[in-house]
């Protein structure tokens, strides 16, 4: 089984989905493809390409199509995630999750090429061809499932459902403005917005997916604000030095009392204090 055949399958699926629901259904995969089929680098590039197909470019469409006939499939090639982690992450032996991932990768190698750690060209070729074979099966089933989008009494409804899911598949950076806005509202600054977003991205995407159109903005705003309260809820909007200057405290005891008083306030009062300080600075 060659990668060229897999690429042909991918292009066929892309054409079918584009005709049914538009170009956003299967974005291009732009990472470097494998150059050979019997070396470690080629296999690692194939794993990376497979991961992008299943978990990024085709995540929405493939997971939608796998529930349709004639596919009716389960999770799509779950071992690809383990192989990708094995290939590109610095796994730690004292972390249970990392050990589990390594075992899954080694188990797949053993089953596929007969050794847990491929070394020879024959090993890499067997692994490469096995992954290509699985990708070919997945993409062929996906192409067949596209028939459900093009004909039959449910075709229009299915197209609408897939289109709606694609529209709700927000890029990760879209959530950053909600985090920024919440931090400003809480009178907090200096936090890594991307790091906060990544910690909650999966949950926030679920909120987007299940919210009605008229409540989407409110629901995601509430979800982000709730996450921030859980993340940095104990942080005060002012430092001890800022409180000392604002209240003209004379002693450390007065500063400590001011901090205790501010901590006892609700979030609204804290925000008002922070805004007052910001207005003085402006």
N, C-alpha and C positions, 0 to 999 in steps of 0.2 A: 504494500500500500504506500503510495507516494504522497508527499505534501501537495504536489501539483493538483492531484485529484481532490484533495480537501479544499484547496483554494477555489477550485471550480464549483464545488458544492456550496461554498460560502457565497460566491458571486450569484449563483442561481437563487439561493435563499434571499439574498439582498434584492434582486430584481423582483421576486414575487412579493416580498413585503412592501417594497416601494410602490408597486402597482396597487396594492391593497390599502395601505394606510399612510404612505408617505416616506420620505427619505430619512426621517428620524428613527425609523423602526430598527435599523441596523447600521449604526455609524461605522465609518471606515476603521479598520485596524491598521495603524500606522507604524507599529514597532517593526524592527528588522525581522524578516522571516528567516527560517533556517536555510543555510547554504548547502548543507549536505544531509546525510541520513545515517551516518555511522560513526559519529564523534560526539563527545560530550557537549561541546558548544552548540551543535545543531539541535541536540535533544533539549538543552536548556532553553534555546530560542523557541522550540516547538511548544514547550511547557508554557512559556510566557505568552505566546500567541494564543494558546488554548485558554489560558486564564482570562485574557482580555475578551475573548469571544464569549465565554460562559458567564463571567462575573461582571463584565463592564459593558462592552458594545451590545451583546445580545441578551443581557440579563432580563430585561422586561419581556422582550418578544419571545425568547426561547422558553421562559417559564410560563408564558401564556400558551404557547403552541403545544407544550408537552402535555397539557391537560385535554387536548383535543384528539379525536380519532384521526389516523390509526395509531397515534403515539401512545397516549395514556401512560406516560412514563413517570418515574420517580425522579429524585434529585439527579441532576445531570453531571455525570462523571465527577463525583465528589473527591476522588483521589487526586484530581488535578490541583486542588487547593493545597493538599499536603506536599505534592511535588514542587509546586511553586514556592512554598515556604521553605522546603528543603534546599532549593536552589538559590534562594536570594535572601534568606534571613539568618542572622547569627543566633541560632537556637542554644538554649541553656539546658544543661542536663539536670539542674536542680529545680526546673519548672515542669510540673506534671503535664501541662498542655504541650510544651515543646517536646517532651519525651514521647507523648502520644502521637504527635505529628511525625516525628522521626520514625517511630515504629510503623506507622501507616505507609510512609515512603519506602522504607526498607522492605516491608512486606510486599508491596507492589512490585518492586524490582525483583525480589526473589521469585515471585510467581510468574513474572513476565520473561525474565532472561536467565533465571536459575541461580543468580547470586544477589546478595543484598547490597553489594557495592560494585556496580558495573566498572570494568576496567578496560576491557578489550573492545575492539571495533564491533565484533559480533554481538557483544552485550548491548552496546548502544543502538545497533541496528534493530535488534529485536524490540527494544523499548520504543524506539522511534516508530517502527511500523505498527506496533500494537496501539500506540496512542493515535496514530493516523487512522487506523481501522475504527477505533471507537468514535473519533470525530466524524468520520464518514457516515457511520450509522446514525449519529445524532443529527447531523445536517440533512441527511436523506429523510429521516422521519419528520423533521421540521418542514421541509419542502412539501412533503405529502400532506401534513397538517394544514398547510396554507390553502388547500382546496376548500376547507371549511369556511375560509374567509371570502371565497369567491363565488360560491354557489350554495344553494340550499336555503330553506326558510329562515335559518338563524344567521345567515352570513352578514346581513346588515348590522344586527345586534352585536355580533362578535367583533366586527370591525370597529364599531363605536366603543366597545369595551376596551379593546387594545389601544385605540387612539387616546381614550381617556387616561389609561395607565401611562402611556408615553408622555402625555402632557403633564402628568403629576411627577414625573421622574426628574425632580429638580437637581441640577448640578450642586455639588457640595458648597461651592462658594456663595450660592444664593442665601444660605442661612446666615452668613457672616453679618449681614446688615441687621438681622434680627438680634444677634448677640451684641453688636455695637450699640444698638438702640436701647437694649435692656440695661447694659452697663451704664450708659449715660443716665437713664432714668433712675438707677439705683445710686448714682453719685460715685461710681467706682471707675477706676481707670488702671492702665498698666498691665492688663491681663492679655495673654496670648489668645486672641479670638479664634484662630485656626485650631489650636490645641483643644479649646473648649468645644468647638463645633465637632471635631472628630470624636470626642468622647461620647457625644449624644446623637451623632448623625443618623444612625440606624433607627432610633426611636422617633426622631423628628420626621424622618421620611415616612414612617408608618402613619404619623399624625396627618401628614399631607395626603397620603393615599386614602385614608378613611374619612376625611372631612368633606362635608358638602361644600359646594362652590361658594355659597353665601357666608359660610362660617370659617372658611379656610384661613383667612388672614388672622382672625381672632384666635383660632385654635393654635396656630403655630406660634403666635406671639405669646400666648399663655404658656405653652409648653416650654419655650425657650426661657421665659422668665422664671418658671418653676425650677428648671434645671439650674439656673444661675443661683437661685436662692439656696438650693441644695449644695451647690459647689462653693459659693463664697458668701453664704448667708451670714456668717459670723464676722465678716470683715466690716469694720466701720468705715464710713465715707471720709473720715478725717483722721490724721495722725495726731499723736500727742502734741507735737510741736504746733500743728495747725490749731488745735484746741487752745493751747496756751496763748497763742497770739490773738485768737478770736475773742476769748473770754478774759484776756489780760490776767491770767493766773499768776500768782506771786510765788507759790511753792509747788513742790512735786505732789504734795497731798491734794492740793486743789485740782491739779491736772488729773490725778487718779479719780477723784470724785466726779469730775466732769466726764471722764471716760465711762465710769459706771452709770452715770445718769443717761448718757447717750445710748449705751447698750440696752438700757431698760426701755428706751423709746421704741415705738413701732417703726416699720420700714418707711412709712410716709414721712414721719418726723425726721428721720435720718436724712432722707433725700432733701427735704427742705433746708436742713442745716447745710448740707453739702452745696446746694444751689446758692445759698446765701454767701458762702465762702467764695464760690466761683465768681459771683457777681462783684464781690469786693476786689478780687484779683483782676477782674476785667476793667 
